Amino acid sequence: QVQLVESGGGLVQPGGSLRLSCTVSGSGIIFIFARVAWYRQAPGKLRELVATISSADISTYADALKGRFTISRDNAKNTVYLQMNSLKPEDTAVYSCNVADLSKSYWGQGTQVTVST
């Protein structure tokens, strides 16, 4: 069984910052060998990939988010972070964590990020 627990979402002003966390536990996956990703989905829109980080600490980002978002991992804590800076109203969405190995993947519960005055 694998559990993903997310935190860090909330309400923030435009231009502000948030740091999301995704902590992975359970015996169904070996975290240090896993690829982790953040996705987001706004109401009425398709889910989109925000960022990924591989077991080798190689990261990728959606083009529009490069320079504002940073993904990182702490293998000692089985945790992946998403640092979000210079937030815009269009960043408002439910952000979900996904962890995967070569055979299976798992989803977190999602955390709401709202960027608004």
N, C-alpha and C positions, 0 to 999 in steps of 0.2 A: 504494500500500500504506500502511496505517495501523497503528501499533503503540501500545498503551497499556501502560505499565509502572507498577504500583502498588507502594507501600511504606508502611510504618508500622504494619502490623498486628502482633498479638502477644497476649501474656497480660498482663492488667492486673487489679488489685484493684478490687472494687466501690468506686465513688466516685472512681476515678482518671480519667485523661485519656489520649487518644491523638490523634495527628494523622496522618491518612491522606493520601497524595499519589498523584496520577495524572498522569503525564507522557505527553504525546501527541507522536508523531513520524510522519513519512512525508508523502508528497505527495498522498495521497488525500483530504485534508480540510484546510481552512483553519481553524486553531484559533480565531482571533479572531472568526470568524463562526459558530462552532459553539455548540450547546447541550450542556452536560455535566451528567450526573446520577450520583448514587450510589444503588445498590440494595443490598439485603441479602437473604440467604436463610438461614434456620435449618433444621436437619435436620427433614424431614417437614412443612415449611411452604412456602407459596408465596413466591416472590420479591416483595418489596415495595419501593416507591419510598421512598427516604430524603430526598433533597433534589435540587434542580435549580438550575442557574445558566445564564442566557441569555447571549448575546453582548453584551447591554446591561447585564450585571451585575445582573440582576433574579433574585432567589432565591426558591425555595419550599421548604417543609418538610412532612413528615408532621406532623399536628397533635400527636401524642404526643411528638415530638422537638423541638418549638419551645422555645427557651430553653436547650437542652442542646447541640445540634449547630449548627455554622455552616459553610456552604459558601462558598468564595471561589476566585478564579482569579487567576493571574499570567500575563498574556499574553506577557510577555517571556520566560518560562520554559516556555511551553506546558504549564502545570501547573494542576491544580485540587486544592484541599485540602478535607478534611473534618475540622474540629476537633470532637472528641467529648469532652464533659465530663460529670462526674457519672455515670459509666458504671454500668450495672446488669447483673446476670446475664442478663436478657432481651435485652440488646443483643448477646449472643453470636451470631455469624453469619458467613458469608462475605460480605464487602463487595466489590462489583464496580463498576467505573467504566464509564460508557457515554458516548460522544461521538457527536453526530449533527448533520448538516445537514438540509436539506429533502428530500434524496433517499436517504440511507443512514445507517446507524449502525454503530458498532464497539464491541466489548466488551473489557474488560481480563480478565486471568486470574483475578482475584479474590484477596483477601487475608483470611486468617482473623483474626477478632477474638474473643478469649475473655475474658470477664469472670468471674472466679472467685477465691475464696479458696484 
